[in-house]
């Protein structure tokens, strides 16, 4: 299971819990409304109200009972909840008609909680078809006469079609919200992947520090090479001095033959030692040159990797800025929902005693809109902090890229210097080896 699937699976579990609470609240509200109508506070037809109450309570209670019996999460629960919500609205509309218009989007709101576009679209279609059928049915059974329409044609064109069109428009807004929230979740998942990328960059920085330590070792080796070259120069100077001395002694060869033999033997030993030292220095120099070349290649890879990371994080910073625009869109939709609840309250007030019970539901929708606005403001504050942190990461990456670039330049300078030292030592080794072979002849 990848990260995206895991997040949506957890969301489905939480949505089932939230939908269960919403159903329980709706059940209690419906019971209170039926009791008030029975006591004569509301003026609905008691038989129609009782039928709507019984069927509606069954539609809401069955999903809650199923969830209680089988608390383990499964993919069928959301369909059961949405089916119950649709059944509740359709049968309530059949007997109570225009008094429950504000509740037409109730099943769509339940489907929208799951952030599943296909599920929401199917719910919109089914809900629209069944509501149309229930409104036509209520006209023929004469559940609650609507004096605003003089005949069946006006009832269909000016009543049913307008209500369904209004419901579909609100449903489309809900669908857009679902799409944007899914996009936001995907961006947040990408941010976790970028965090892992930063951890890899930290490892690259550690490797860079190890390379710097290696450069220190190379510097020490250079000092050792310098000391060795100094010793070679001293030994060579000694050889030249002894050679001059031998030339002078040749004039007295008959007197100092034994001294000349001893001196030649001493020169032979020193020449062998010098040749061995020169070969060792040449090998060390070539080895150091290879190490510096490898270090240069590794630093080049680190530089390109960090530069790519910098570009990726900068792109993520641009995407994070788009999240703020989405938050503003959600805030505007929340305000429109609040205005819708106010219009519903006005319609309920126009209905007089018949609409008093559903004014309570409109108030609940208004409270839900206010809570949504507060949650969106909290999310906006969190997003602002995330964007600020991303800016700091971008600046830190810029500094890291520059430091890596400077380190790469330093290594290239050291590589050039090492190459010159290698060439010089090779020439010196060839000269000393030639001198040794000439002496051997």
Secondary structure by P-SEA (a helix, b strand, c coil): ccaaaaaaaaaaaaaaaaaaaaaaaaaaaaaaaaaaaaaccccccaaaaaaaaaaaaaaaaaaaaaaaaccccccaaaaaaaaaaaaaaaaaaaccccccccccaaaaaaaaccccaaaaaaaaaaaaaaaaaaaaaaaaaccccccccccaaaaaaccaaaaaaaaaaaaaaaaaaaaaaaaaaaaaaaaaaaaaaaaaaaaaaaaaaaaaaaaaaaaaaaaaaaaaaaaaaaaaaaaaaaaaaaaaacccccccaaaaaaaaaaaaaaaaaaaaaaaaaaaaaaaaaaaaaaaaaaaaaaaaaaaaaaaaaaaaaaaaaaaaaaaaaaaaaaaaaaaaaaaaaaaaaaaccccccaaaaaaaaaaaaaaaaaaaaaaaaaaaaaaaaaaaaaaaaaaaaaaaaaaaaaaaaaaaaaaaaaaaaaaaaaaaaaaaaaaac
